[in-house]
């Protein structure tokens, strides 16, 4: 009788220890990669983003957060980044901390979730040259199609996305013909371009229901930095 009692007792202890170990491993396994999309969008950013996404997928991360603060840059580089985000097997989040202008707007639309900080902005995606002059209608049409297709893929308002590129699009109560669309955080939330508002990465994790996850901060390696330098 006594032997049976102690046997059951130690079995229960072992079972509880095993459960605690599993729970601890589960918490430790929660990882979220943070990818900075800052400054000018250049050809060095595409390989960097693809590398981090690949590493995050191999390491079984729960999500990838793209921390965005950019006034834009090269359209071809933005398309590379957009394609990489759309192909990502993990949950992707565009956290717009300040601004996602021009190429930054296209990259943001590719993410599963768009989360903006108060006072941030998204839009103004008409392609221009280095002097700020609008490019040809052919290039504008291409950018408009990229914005439309990306918004469509993630069930976001297509006309709103197009109006960020083409000032000839008129949307009642939103924008008039002749005005290129740029949205504040509150406007983006109202128009279903953005999904949530957060002021920092910890608040983003709470939205993702991953409050205990470890943030893995990333940066370009030396080869990617050289490409960025030469691109500039």
C-alpha positions as YAML, in Angstrom:
chain: A
units: angstrom
residues:
- id: 1
  name: UNK
  ca: [0.00, 0.00, 0.00]
- id: 2
  name: UNK
  ca: [2.74, 2.42, 1.00]
- id: 3
  name: UNK
  ca: [4.81, 1.40, -2.03]
- id: 4
  name: UNK
  ca: [1.88, 2.01, -4.36]
- id: 5
  name: UNK
  ca: [1.29, 5.43, -2.80]
- id: 6
  name: UNK
  ca: [4.91, 6.53, -3.27]
- id: 7
  name: UNK
  ca: [4.97, 5.13, -6.80]
- id: 8
  name: UNK
  ca: [1.87, 7.13, -7.75]
- id: 9
  name: UNK
  ca: [3.24, 10.19, -5.96]
- id: 10
  name: UNK
  ca: [6.52, 10.18, -7.89]
- id: 11
  name: UNK
  ca: [4.70, 9.52, -11.14]
- id: 12
  name: UNK
  ca: [2.53, 12.58, -10.54]
- id: 13
  name: UNK
  ca: [5.61, 14.65, -9.74]
- id: 14
  name: UNK
  ca: [7.31, 13.47, -12.92]
- id: 15
  name: UNK
  ca: [4.18, 14.23, -14.95]
- id: 16
  name: UNK
  ca: [3.94, 17.76, -13.50]
- id: 17
  name: UNK
  ca: [7.64, 18.35, -14.14]
- id: 18
  name: UNK
  ca: [7.20, 17.16, -17.74]
- id: 19
  name: UNK
  ca: [4.25, 19.52, -18.27]
- id: 20
  name: UNK
  ca: [6.24, 22.46, -16.86]
- id: 21
  name: UNK
  ca: [9.14, 21.57, -19.13]
- id: 22
  name: UNK
  ca: [6.87, 21.49, -22.17]
- id: 23
  name: UNK
  ca: [5.30, 24.81, -21.24]
- id: 24
  name: UNK
  ca: [8.71, 26.38, -20.69]
- id: 25
  name: UNK
  ca: [9.98, 25.07, -24.04]
- id: 26
  name: UNK
  ca: [6.87, 26.41, -25.77]
- id: 27
  name: UNK
  ca: [7.42, 29.90, -24.34]
- id: 28
  name: UNK
  ca: [11.12, 29.85, -25.19]
- id: 29
  name: UNK
  ca: [10.31, 28.69, -28.73]
- id: 30
  name: UNK
  ca: [8.21, 31.79, -29.44]
- id: 31
  name: UNK
  ca: [10.32, 34.02, -31.66]
- id: 32
  name: UNK
  ca: [9.41, 37.00, -33.84]
- id: 33
  name: UNK
  ca: [11.90, 38.48, -36.29]
- id: 34
  name: UNK
  ca: [12.02, 42.27, -36.73]
- id: 35
  name: UNK
  ca: [13.19, 43.55, -40.12]
- id: 36
  name: UNK
  ca: [13.94, 47.28, -40.45]
- id: 37
  name: UNK
  ca: [12.72, 48.89, -43.69]
- id: 38
  name: UNK
  ca: [14.19, 52.34, -43.19]
- id: 39
  name: UNK
  ca: [15.67, 55.12, -45.27]
- id: 40
  name: UNK
  ca: [15.82, 54.78, -49.04]
- id: 41
  name: UNK
  ca: [14.45, 51.58, -50.58]
- id: 42
  name: UNK
  ca: [17.40, 50.27, -52.60]
- id: 43
  name: UNK
  ca: [18.59, 47.08, -54.28]
- id: 44
  name: UNK
  ca: [20.44, 45.94, -51.14]
- id: 45
  name: UNK
  ca: [17.20, 45.61, -49.18]
- id: 46
  name: UNK
  ca: [15.70, 42.85, -51.34]
- id: 47
  name: UNK
  ca: [18.38, 40.20, -50.62]
- id: 48
  name: UNK
  ca: [18.37, 41.22, -46.94]
- id: 49
  name: UNK
  ca: [14.61, 40.75, -46.61]
- id: 50
  name: UNK
  ca: [14.70, 37.40, -48.44]
- id: 51
  name: UNK
  ca: [17.53, 36.16, -46.21]
- id: 52
  name: UNK
  ca: [15.77, 37.10, -42.96]
- id: 53
  name: UNK
  ca: [12.48, 35.56, -44.10]
- id: 54
  name: UNK
  ca: [14.28, 32.33, -45.01]
- id: 55
  name: UNK
  ca: [16.06, 32.24, -41.63]
- id: 56
  name: UNK
  ca: [12.82, 32.95, -39.77]
- id: 57
  name: UNK
  ca: [11.06, 30.10, -41.58]
- id: 58
  name: UNK
  ca: [13.90, 27.66, -40.82]
- id: 59
  name: UNK
  ca: [13.95, 28.72, -37.15]
- id: 60
  name: UNK
  ca: [10.18, 28.22, -36.79]
- id: 61
  name: UNK
  ca: [9.51, 31.84, -35.87]
- id: 62
  name: UNK
  ca: [5.89, 32.76, -35.22]
- id: 63
  name: UNK
  ca: [5.93, 35.91, -37.34]
- id: 64
  name: UNK
  ca: [8.03, 38.52, -39.13]
- id: 65
  name: UNK
  ca: [7.53, 42.20, -38.34]
- id: 66
  name: UNK
  ca: [8.68, 44.74, -40.93]
- id: 67
  name: UNK
  ca: [9.34, 47.97, -39.05]
- id: 68
  name: UNK
  ca: [8.77, 50.61, -41.73]
- id: 69
  name: UNK
  ca: [9.87, 54.22, -41.83]
- id: 70
  name: UNK
  ca: [10.65, 55.29, -45.39]
- id: 71
  name: UNK
  ca: [9.93, 58.01, -47.92]
- id: 72
  name: UNK
  ca: [10.36, 55.48, -50.75]
- id: 73
  name: UNK
  ca: [13.04, 54.61, -53.25]
- id: 74
  name: UNK
  ca: [13.56, 52.26, -56.18]
- id: 75
  name: UNK
  ca: [10.42, 50.65, -57.57]
- id: 76
  name: UNK
  ca: [12.25, 47.50, -58.71]
- id: 77
  name: UNK
  ca: [13.66, 47.02, -55.21]
- id: 78
  name: UNK
  ca: [10.20, 47.53, -53.67]
- id: 79
  name: UNK
  ca: [8.72, 44.91, -56.01]
- id: 80
  name: UNK
  ca: [11.42, 42.41, -54.96]
- id: 81
  name: UNK
  ca: [10.60, 43.01, -51.30]
- id: 82
  name: UNK
  ca: [6.85, 42.84, -51.92]
- id: 83
  name: UNK
  ca: [7.21, 39.48, -53.70]
- id: 84
  name: UNK
  ca: [9.34, 38.09, -50.85]
- id: 85
  name: UNK
  ca: [6.74, 39.13, -48.26]
- id: 86
  name: UNK
  ca: [3.85, 37.66, -50.25]
- id: 87
  name: UNK
  ca: [5.70, 34.33, -50.54]
- id: 88
  name: UNK
  ca: [6.56, 34.19, -46.83]
- id: 89
  name: UNK
  ca: [5.11, 31.13, -45.07]
- id: 90
  name: UNK
  ca: [4.91, 32.95, -41.73]
- id: 91
  name: UNK
  ca: [2.54, 35.66, -40.54]
- id: 92
  name: UNK
  ca: [3.83, 39.02, -41.78]
- id: 93
  name: UNK
  ca: [3.20, 42.40, -40.18]
- id: 94
  name: UNK
  ca: [3.98, 45.85, -41.53]
- id: 95
  name: UNK
  ca: [4.49, 48.06, -38.49]
- id: 96
  name: UNK
  ca: [4.50, 51.60, -39.88]
- id: 97
  name: UNK
  ca: [6.36, 53.60, -37.31]
- id: 98
  name: UNK
  ca: [6.16, 57.12, -38.78]
- id: 99
  name: UNK
  ca: [5.72, 56.72, -42.56]
- id: 100
  name: UNK
  ca: [5.33, 54.33, -45.50]
- id: 101
  name: UNK
  ca: [5.49, 56.60, -48.51]
- id: 102
  name: UNK
  ca: [5.74, 55.63, -52.19]
- id: 103
  name: UNK
  ca: [7.61, 52.29, -52.41]
- id: 104
  name: UNK
  ca: [7.02, 51.89, -48.66]
- id: 105
  name: UNK
  ca: [3.26, 51.82, -49.26]
- id: 106
  name: UNK
  ca: [3.60, 48.94, -51.74]
- id: 107
  name: UNK
  ca: [5.75, 46.97, -49.28]
- id: 108
  name: UNK
  ca: [3.25, 47.58, -46.47]
- id: 109
  name: UNK
  ca: [0.30, 46.35, -48.53]
- id: 110
  name: UNK
  ca: [2.06, 43.01, -49.03]
- id: 111
  name: UNK
  ca: [1.94, 42.14, -45.31]
- id: 112
  name: UNK
  ca: [-0.86, 40.12, -43.72]
- id: 113
  name: UNK
  ca: [-1.43, 42.88, -41.14]
- id: 114
  name: UNK
  ca: [-0.75, 46.61, -41.26]
- id: 115
  name: UNK
  ca: [-0.27, 48.22, -37.87]
- id: 116
  name: UNK
  ca: [0.40, 51.97, -37.64]
- id: 117
  name: UNK
  ca: [1.60, 54.19, -34.83]
- id: 118
  name: UNK
  ca: [-0.32, 57.37, -34.03]
- id: 119
  name: UNK
  ca: [0.80, 60.18, -36.35]
- id: 120
  name: UNK
  ca: [2.06, 57.81, -39.07]
- id: 121
  name: UNK
  ca: [1.16, 58.04, -42.77]
- id: 122
  name: UNK
  ca: [0.88, 55.80, -45.83]
- id: 123
  name: UNK
  ca: [0.47, 56.64, -49.51]
- id: 124
  name: UNK
  ca: [1.79, 59.06, -52.17]
- id: 125
  name: UNK
  ca: [3.02, 56.23, -54.37]
- id: 126
  name: UNK
  ca: [3.30, 57.89, -57.79]
- id: 127
  name: UNK
  ca: [6.71, 56.96, -59.27]
- id: 128
  name: UNK
  ca: [9.02, 59.94, -59.84]
- id: 129
  name: UNK
  ca: [12.59, 60.49, -61.02]
- id: 130
  name: UNK
  ca: [15.48, 61.87, -58.96]
- id: 131
  name: UNK
  ca: [14.26, 65.41, -59.62]
- id: 132
  name: UNK
  ca: [10.79, 64.61, -58.31]
- id: 133
  name: UNK
  ca: [9.15, 64.65, -61.76]
- id: 134
  name: UNK
  ca: [6.41, 62.12, -62.54]
- id: 135
  name: UNK
  ca: [7.51, 59.23, -64.72]
- id: 136
  name: UNK
  ca: [5.73, 58.14, -67.89]
- id: 137
  name: UNK
  ca: [2.16, 56.85, -67.95]
- id: 138
  name: UNK
  ca: [3.55, 53.40, -68.69]
- id: 139
  name: UNK
  ca: [5.50, 53.38, -65.43]
- id: 140
  name: UNK
  ca: [2.60, 54.89, -63.48]
- id: 141
  name: UNK
  ca: [0.30, 52.22, -64.93]
- id: 142
  name: UNK
  ca: [2.75, 49.54, -63.80]
- id: 143
  name: UNK
  ca: [2.89, 50.91, -60.24]
- id: 144
  name: UNK
  ca: [-0.89, 51.23, -60.16]
- id: 145
  name: UNK
  ca: [-1.23, 47.58, -61.19]
- id: 146
  name: UNK
  ca: [1.27, 46.47, -58.53]
- id: 147
  name: UNK
  ca: [-0.64, 48.37, -55.84]
- id: 148
  name: UNK
  ca: [-3.97, 47.03, -57.07]
- id: 149
  name: UNK
  ca: [-2.81, 43.40, -57.26]
- id: 150
  name: UNK
  ca: [-1.16, 43.54, -53.83]
- id: 151
  name: UNK
  ca: [-4.22, 45.11, -52.20]
- id: 152
  name: UNK
  ca: [-6.43, 42.53, -53.90]
- id: 153
  name: UNK
  ca: [-4.25, 39.66, -52.63]
- id: 154
  name: UNK
  ca: [-4.71, 40.79, -49.01]
- id: 155
  name: UNK
  ca: [-8.36, 41.86, -49.32]
- id: 156
  name: UNK
  ca: [-7.69, 45.59, -48.95]
- id: 157
  name: UNK
  ca: [-9.64, 48.35, -50.73]
- id: 158
  name: UNK
  ca: [-8.35, 48.33, -54.30]
- id: 159
  name: UNK
  ca: [-9.52, 51.84, -55.23]
- id: 160
  name: UNK
  ca: [-7.82, 53.29, -52.16]
- id: 161
  name: UNK
  ca: [-4.56, 51.62, -53.16]
- id: 162
  name: UNK
  ca: [-4.86, 52.89, -56.73]
- id: 163
  name: UNK
  ca: [-5.62, 56.43, -55.55]
- id: 164
  name: UNK
  ca: [-2.24, 56.45, -53.80]
- id: 165
  name: UNK
  ca: [-0.65, 56.23, -57.26]
- id: 166
  name: UNK
  ca: [-3.06, 58.02, -59.56]
- id: 167
  name: UNK
  ca: [-4.40, 61.50, -58.70]
- id: 168
  name: UNK
  ca: [-7.04, 61.12, -61.43]
- id: 169
  name: UNK
  ca: [-9.00, 58.64, -59.30]
- id: 170
  name: UNK
  ca: [-11.93, 60.22, -57.49]
- id: 171
  name: UNK
  ca: [-13.38, 58.54, -54.38]
- id: 172
  name: UNK
  ca: [-16.30, 60.33, -52.81]
- id: 173
  name: UNK
  ca: [-15.59, 61.39, -49.26]
- id: 174
  name: UNK
  ca: [-11.96, 60.29, -49.50]
- id: 175
  name: UNK
  ca: [-10.12, 62.08, -52.28]
- id: 176
  name: UNK
  ca: [-10.94, 64.34, -55.22]
- id: 177
  name: UNK
  ca: [-9.55, 64.22, -58.73]
- id: 178
  name: UNK
  ca: [-6.20, 65.97, -58.87]
- id: 179
  name: UNK
  ca: [-5.18, 64.94, -55.33]
- id: 180
  name: UNK
  ca: [-2.77, 62.10, -54.67]
- id: 181
  name: UNK
  ca: [-3.95, 60.07, -51.68]
- id: 182
  name: UNK
  ca: [-1.96, 59.86, -48.45]
- id: 183
  name: UNK
  ca: [-3.64, 58.57, -45.30]
- id: 184
  name: UNK
  ca: [-3.05, 59.27, -41.63]
- id: 185
  name: UNK
  ca: [-3.29, 56.44, -39.11]
- id: 186
  name: UNK
  ca: [-6.90, 57.22, -38.23]
- id: 187
  name: UNK
  ca: [-7.89, 57.50, -41.90]
- id: 188
  name: UNK
  ca: [-6.13, 54.25, -42.80]
- id: 189
  name: UNK
  ca: [-7.94, 52.44, -39.98]
- id: 190
  name: UNK
  ca: [-11.30, 53.87, -41.02]
- id: 191
  name: UNK
  ca: [-10.78, 52.91, -44.67]
- id: 192
  name: UNK
  ca: [-9.57, 49.36, -43.82]
- id: 193
  name: UNK
  ca: [-6.07, 49.90, -45.21]
- id: 194
  name: UNK
  ca: [-4.61, 49.48, -41.70]
- id: 195
  name: UNK
  ca: [-5.79, 46.86, -39.21]
- id: 196
  name: UNK
  ca: [-4.57, 48.11, -35.82]
- id: 197
  name: UNK
  ca: [-2.81, 50.93, -34.04]
- id: 198
  name: UNK
  ca: [0.21, 50.35, -31.80]
- id: 199
  name: UNK
  ca: [2.94, 52.60, -30.45]
- id: 200
  name: UNK
  ca: [5.77, 50.09, -30.07]
- id: 201
  name: UNK
  ca: [6.80, 46.52, -30.80]
- id: 202
  name: UNK
  ca: [5.56, 45.22, -27.44]
- id: 203
  name: UNK
  ca: [2.07, 46.44, -28.27]
- id: 204
  name: UNK
  ca: [2.38, 44.75, -31.67]
- id: 205
  name: UNK
  ca: [3.21, 41.46, -29.91]
- id: 206
  name: UNK
  ca: [0.10, 41.83, -27.74]
- id: 207
  name: UNK
  ca: [-2.02, 42.29, -30.87]
- id: 208
  name: UNK
  ca: [-0.47, 39.10, -32.25]
- id: 209
  name: UNK
  ca: [-1.27, 37.32, -28.95]
- id: 210
  name: UNK
  ca: [2.45, 36.66, -28.51]
- id: 211
  name: UNK
  ca: [3.25, 38.89, -25.51]
- id: 212
  name: UNK
  ca: [6.05, 36.59, -24.26]
- id: 213
  name: UNK
  ca: [7.74, 36.12, -27.63]
- id: 214
  name: UNK
  ca: [11.40, 37.03, -28.03]
- id: 215
  name: UNK
  ca: [12.07, 39.75, -30.59]
- id: 216
  name: UNK
  ca: [14.93, 38.85, -32.93]
- id: 217
  name: UNK
  ca: [16.39, 42.09, -34.30]
- id: 218
  name: UNK
  ca: [18.12, 41.85, -37.66]
- id: 219
  name: UNK
  ca: [20.43, 43.97, -39.81]
- id: 220
  name: UNK
  ca: [22.07, 43.66, -43.25]
- id: 221
  name: UNK
  ca: [25.32, 41.71, -43.47]
- id: 222
  name: UNK
  ca: [28.48, 43.19, -44.98]
- id: 223
  name: UNK
  ca: [27.63, 42.09, -48.55]
- id: 224
  name: UNK
  ca: [24.14, 43.58, -48.35]
- id: 225
  name: UNK
  ca: [25.54, 46.80, -46.89]
- id: 226
  name: UNK
  ca: [27.98, 47.08, -49.82]
- id: 227
  name: UNK
  ca: [25.12, 46.67, -52.31]
- id: 228
  name: UNK
  ca: [23.19, 49.39, -50.47]
- id: 229
  name: UNK
  ca: [26.22, 51.67, -50.49]
- id: 230
  name: UNK
  ca: [26.84, 51.16, -54.23]
- id: 231
  name: UNK
  ca: [23.12, 51.59, -54.91]
- id: 232
  name: UNK
  ca: [23.19, 54.97, -53.22]
...
